[in-house]
Amino acid sequence: MTTQVAVLGGGAWGTALAQMLASPSQHEGAREVLMWVREPEVVEDINTNHRNERFLPSAELTPSIRATGDLAEVAQCVTILAVVPAQHLRSVLAELPGFSGDLVICAKGIEQSTGALMSDVAAETCPQASLAALSGPTFAHEVADGLPAAVTLACQGGEEQWERLSPVIARPTFRPYYSDDLVGAEIGGAVKNVLAIACGVVDGLELGQNARNALIARGFAEMVRFGEALGGERATLTGLCGLGDLVLTCSSTSSRNFSLGKAIGEGQSAAELMANRHTVAEGAHTAPVLQRLAREKAVDMPIVDAVVALLEGAGARDVVTELLARPLTAESPTA
């Protein structure tokens, strides 16, 4: 029988989602999950050793997870979770011609070359698919270990799609909440990665918890302004996929984006840090296009501007000093 559920992407988050999806629920035992993985050695590791030593070495994977390098095999599944890095989503989905099942976008970012959200990329490459987005405060290693987590599952097809998808995704320790606001869910996931770099810089500079939490609050105001400008809903951004994900990502070195910012704050070169990583800090790719879109929409995002300056090589202390010197104003999501 054809495997019904597939995960596109063999990184830490894709592996964790596959492990979660394969785990038993109240109504069924271990489920078969197919993973598409680009690296042949990772395919071999998953299928032979039930591990992914390269991207998630802490997890012992359920034997019902099977890896493949064949996208045509993945396209036969009913439900696909797309977890490839945002800047590669278009090229991977282009290899799934004719897919008409549920395509759940788990990549968080904005396409650099076009400024498109991931749902727009998916709609162009898989026009027959039913789109959804899964986003929320989740660290891969915790999800893989079966620790409790809650996420937003935004369904373009509304409640009918939710009724179909939620039993597939929900597990005893993995709880999805319904939304029909695909744009808001995607904006939260994309913007929080950029803001996490800024919070990491604050930590690297040892500026204290007061500064970090002020940055989270003001960064959230930027997220809301931008999200509403693109048609997202404030209520979505105050939930799991917005504020919830922001607080988590901005508070721990388990976040790749926070860790990148922390290293920059400690004086390391952003260019060298990016060149030496085999895992992706999506916020570094998202920041420049987010800045461009914000300016086109006349949305003020000074923290995003600061992150772009840091990634371009500006000194961390100089950038923080410039932020602190901004004109005094009222505290408001529109200020």
N, C-alpha and C positions, 0 to 999 in steps of 0.2 A: 504494500500500500504506500502511496506517495506521502512523504512527510508533509504535514499541513502548515507548519510554522518554520520560518527561516529568519536568520539574522544576517544582514549584510555588513560585514566588518569583523575583523578578528583582533581589534585592540582591546584595551582593558574594559571599556564600557560594553562593547559588543559581547565580549566573553561573559561578563557579569550578567547581562540580560539573557544570554543563552542559558546560563546556569539557573537563573531564576525561572525562566519559562519551562525548563525541563523538570523542575522540582515538582513533587506531588502536591495536589490540592485536596480539598475536602471531597471532591467528586471523582478524582482519577489519580492513578499512580504516576510514576515518572513518564514524561511525555518525550517523544522523539523531537529533536530540534536540529535543523540543518544550519550550519554556519558557512557562509562564504568568506574565505580568507585569501588574501592576495599572496602571502608568502608560503611557498611550498613546505618549508621546514616547520612552520607553525601548523599547517594542515597535518603533517606527519606527527607532530608532538601531540596534538589534540586526539587524533584517531588511535595512536599507538599507546601513549602514556596517560591520556586523559588529563593533560595539563597544557597550559599556555605559559611556558617559562619566560618567554620574551616579554609579554605584555601584562600578565596577571599571575605571577609565580606563586602567590599565596593560595590560590584556589585549586582544590582537587575536583576535577569536573565530573559530572554525572556521565556514566557510560552511554546514555541515550543521546548525548550530543555527538553529532558527526560533522566533520569539516569537509569542505570541498573547495576546489578552485574553479568550478564550472558554474558560471552564472546561468546557463540554460537550465540547469537542474534546479536552481533556486527559483527560477521563474515559474516552475510548475507548482509551487506552494500556493496556499490560499491566502496566507497572511505573511507579510514581510516587514521586519523592522529594519530600517535603513540607518546604520550606525557608522558609516564611513565618514571620514573627516569632511567638513562642509565644502572645502574647496575641491574635493574630488567627487562629490555626489553626482554631479551632472554626467561625468564620463562613465561612472559605474551604472547609473540608472539607464543610460542610453543602450546598455547591453541587455536590457530586459524588455525587448519589444513585445507589445501585445499584452503585457501583464494587466489583468483586470480585477485583481483581488484588492484586499486592504493593504495599503502601503503606509506604514507608521513611521514618521520622520523622527529620528532620535538624534540626528546631527544638530549641533547648535552653532549657528553662525550666519553670516551674510556673504553671498558670493562676491568676491572681490571684483571680478571683471565686469559684472552686470549690475551689482547692487540688488540682486534678487534675493528674496527670502527663500528658504529651502522648499517651502510648499510651492512657490512659483517655479522653481527648478524642476520639482517632481511633476507638476502639472504639464510642463513643456515636454518632458522626456517620457512620461508614462501617462498620457492623457486619458486612458481608459481606467486607471486605478482610482479607488476610493481613498482619499487622503485623510490622514490623521497626524497628530503630533503628540509625542510623549515627552514631558519635560518636568523637572522638579528637583528638589534638594537630595541628590543621591551621589554618594561616592561608590565607585565600582567595587572596591574590595568589601565594603559592608553589604552591598546587595548580593554579591557572590557568596558571602558567609551566611546569608539568610537572616540578617538583622532587619528590623522593621523599617519600612520606608513608605512614603506616600508621594504620589505624583499627580500631575494634571494630564488627562488624556483628552485632548481637544479633537473633536470629530467634525470634519467638514460636512459629513452626511447626517449630522444631528443625532437625535436620540435613537433612530433606527440603526445607525452604524454603531453607536455606543452599546446597544443591546447585543450586537453581534460580536464586538471586539472586547468588551470588558471581561467576559468570562475567559477569553483567551489569555489576557494579560494579568488579571488579578490572581494573586497567590496569597496564602495565609499571612505572609509577612510583607507583601507588596500590594499596596492599596491604591488604585487609580480613582481620581475624582473627575467627574464629567464637566466638560466645557464645550461650547460650540465656537469659541473664539480662537481660531487657528493663528491669526496674526498676533494677538496678544501673547499667546503661549510661546510663539517663536521669538518675539521681541525680547521677552524676559530672558530666555536662554542665551540669546546672542549678546545682549548688553551686559549681563552680569559677568561674563567672561572678561570683558574689557575692564570693568570696575574692579574685578578681583586683582588684576595686575596693579592697579593703583593702590589697593589696600596692602598688597605684598610689598610695594615700595615703602609705604609707611612703616611696615614692620621691619624691613631691612634697614631703614634709617633710625630705628629705635625711637620713634616719635610718640609711642605710647598708645594705650587703649582708647583714650579720649579721642585722639585724632582719627584712629581707625574707624570708630563707630560714628563719628561725625561724617566721615567720608562715605560710609555705607548709607547714612540717611540722605545726604545730599546727592549721592549717586542714584539712589532710588527715585528722587525727584526728577533727575535727568531721564531715567528709564521711563517713567510715567509720561513725561512730556513727549518723548520720542514715540512711545507706543501709541498714544492717542493721535499723534500727527499722522501715523500710518494706518489708523483705523482700528487699533486695538482698544480693548475696554479696560478702564481703570480697575474694575473689580478683578479681572484676570491677573493683572500685574500686582495686586495686593495679595495674591494667593501663593500657592506652592511654586508655580513656575516663574514667578517674579520675585517678590520679596523673600519667599522661603529659600529659593535657590541662591539668591544674592547673599543672604546672611551666611549660608553654609560655605559658599565658594570664597567668600571674603574673610574667612576666619580660620583657615587651616592649610598647612603645607601639603595636605593630601590633594589639594587643588593644584593642577599643573600651572594654571594661570597665576594663582597666588605665589607659587614657588618661583615662577619666572620674575614676577615683580620684586619679590624679596631679594633675589640675587642681583637685580638691577640696583635696588636700594643699597645693597652692600658694596656696590662699586664695580660689578662685572658688566661687561659689554653686552648690550641686547643682541647685537648681530652675532657675536660669538656664541651666546647662549642658545640662540635659535638654530645655529648651524650644527651644534653638537648634540641636539636632542633627537631621539628616535621616536618620541611621542610628541603629539601635537598640542601646543597651547593655542587653542582656537582664537582667544582674545587678541593675540598679536596679529592675526590675519584679518580679524573683523574690525579692529580699531580704525584703520584708515578709511575703509568704505563707510563705516558708521559715521565718521566725522563728515565725509562728503555728503552723505544723505541728510544728515542733520542740518548742514548749511543750506542745502537745496530746499529744505522744509522750513528754514528760518527757526530752527530749534536750538536754543542755547545749551551746549553740553561742555562746560569748561573742564570737567574731569576727563572726559573722553579726549578733548584737545590735549590735555596734559599727558595722557598715556601715549598719544601719537608722538608728541615731542620727545618723550623718553625713548620710545622705540627707534626714533630717528637719531638718537645719540645725545640728546640734551642731558645736562647734569641733573641728577635727582633732586639735590637740595635747591638748585635754582628753580626748578619747576614747582616745587612745593612752596617756595617763597613767593613765586608769582601767583599761585592759587590763593595764598593767604592775603595777598595785597589787593584782591578784587574788591570793588566798591561794596559797602555795606548795604544790605537790602532786607526786605521782609522775608520771613521764611514761608515759602509757598511753592507748590509744584510748578507754578508758572514763573517763578523768579530765578 
